[in-house]
Amino acid sequence: MARSYAPLLAVMCVLLLPLAAMAAGTPFHIEGCVYYDTCRFGFETIATKYITGAKVKIVCKDSVTLKSEVVGEAVTGRRGRYRVAVEGDRQDQQCLAVLVNSPISNCQFPDPGRNTATVILTRSNGIASTRHFANAMGFFRD
């Protein structure tokens, strides 16, 4: 009588795939979006427009030396979305997605409450995925 190991292999794949994602050489993928706050409310509304061509950078600050380092940069595409690949585990560094600039001439002032977004770039926190999402960031209309 032949024994089928297919169910066992399926279970092993489901359990081991997250561990493969945690491999040291796998980059983190940070995703987020940038919007144009037409009403100056400080948050997204139905009147919100998303910015194509806005620049964003990922900055990490070492908790001991307080030295900041830009570890990734991106330009938003359709619907104001960006994706940045960041190499290396940042362990206890504080990392932020930061607005750099907007291509819209009357939309150059970053919302002081939504001009950065915290991102976690470590594998030492129990999160198996390398795909991380940053909160939306916005510019006010002038």
C-alpha positions in Angstrom: 0.0 0.0 0.0 1.5 3.3 -1.1 1.3 6.2 1.3 0.6 9.7 0.1 2.6 12.5 1.6 0.8 15.3 -0.2 -1.2 16.5 2.8 2.0 16.6 4.9 3.9 18.5 2.3 1.1 21.0 1.9 1.1 21.7 5.7 4.9 22.0 5.7 4.8 24.5 2.9 2.2 26.7 4.7 4.3 26.6 7.8 7.7 27.2 6.2 6.8 29.9 3.6 6.7 32.7 6.2 10.1 31.5 7.5 11.5 31.8 4.0 10.2 35.4 3.8 12.2 36.1 7.0 15.5 35.1 5.3 18.2 37.7 6.1 18.8 38.6 2.4 15.2 39.3 1.6 14.5 43.1 1.3 11.6 44.8 3.1 9.0 46.3 0.8 7.4 49.5 2.1 4.2 50.6 0.5 2.1 53.8 1.0 0.4 56.7 -0.8 0.6 60.4 -1.0 -2.5 62.7 -1.2 -3.4 66.2 -1.9 -5.6 67.6 0.9 -7.9 69.9 -1.1 -10.0 70.9 2.0 -7.1 71.3 4.4 -8.8 68.9 6.9 -5.6 67.0 7.8 -7.0 63.6 6.7 -8.3 61.8 3.7 -11.9 62.6 2.6 -14.0 61.9 -0.5 -12.6 65.2 -2.0 -9.0 63.9 -1.5 -6.9 63.6 -4.7 -3.8 61.4 -4.9 -0.5 62.7 -6.3 1.4 61.1 -9.1 5.1 62.1 -9.1 5.5 63.0 -5.4 8.9 62.1 -3.9 9.2 60.0 -0.8 12.2 58.8 1.1 12.8 56.2 3.9 15.0 57.5 6.7 16.3 55.5 9.6 17.9 56.9 12.7 20.3 54.9 14.9 19.1 54.9 18.5 22.6 55.1 19.9 24.5 57.5 17.6 21.4 59.4 16.5 22.8 59.4 12.9 20.2 59.4 10.2 20.6 57.5 6.9 18.4 57.5 3.8 17.8 53.8 3.1 15.3 54.2 0.2 13.6 56.6 -2.2 10.6 56.4 -4.4 8.3 58.5 -6.7 4.6 57.9 -6.5 2.8 56.3 -9.5 -0.8 56.1 -10.3 -3.2 56.9 -7.5 -0.3 58.3 -5.5 1.1 54.9 -4.5 4.8 54.2 -3.9 6.8 51.1 -3.1 10.3 51.1 -1.8 12.6 48.1 -1.3 14.9 48.4 1.7 17.8 46.1 2.2 18.9 44.9 5.7 17.4 44.6 9.1 17.3 47.9 10.9 16.7 46.3 14.3 16.1 49.0 16.9 16.5 52.0 14.5 13.6 54.4 14.2 12.5 54.5 10.5 10.2 56.9 8.8 8.7 57.4 5.4 9.1 61.1 4.8 7.6 63.4 2.2 10.2 65.1 0.0 8.2 67.2 -2.5 5.1 67.4 -4.6 5.0 68.1 -8.4 1.8 70.2 -8.0 2.6 73.9 -7.8 -0.2 74.9 -5.5 0.4 71.9 -3.2 3.9 72.3 -1.7 3.1 72.5 2.0 3.3 69.1 3.8 0.6 68.5 6.4 2.5 68.8 9.7 0.6 65.9 11.2 0.8 63.7 8.1 4.3 64.4 6.6 5.9 61.3 8.0 4.8 57.7 8.7 6.6 55.2 11.0 7.7 52.0 9.3 9.1 48.9 11.1 12.1 47.4 9.4 13.1 44.4 11.6 12.6 40.7 11.5 12.9 40.5 15.4 9.3 41.5 16.1 7.4 38.3 15.1 6.1 39.7 11.8 6.7 37.1 9.1 5.9 39.3 6.1 8.5 41.5 4.4 5.7 43.7 3.0 5.0 46.6 5.3 2.5 49.4 4.9 3.1 53.1 5.8 0.2 55.4 6.7 -0.9 57.8 4.0 1.0 61.1 3.9 -0.4 64.4 2.6 0.2 67.9 1.3 -2.1 70.8 1.9 -3.4 72.9 -0.9 -1.8 76.4 -0.8 
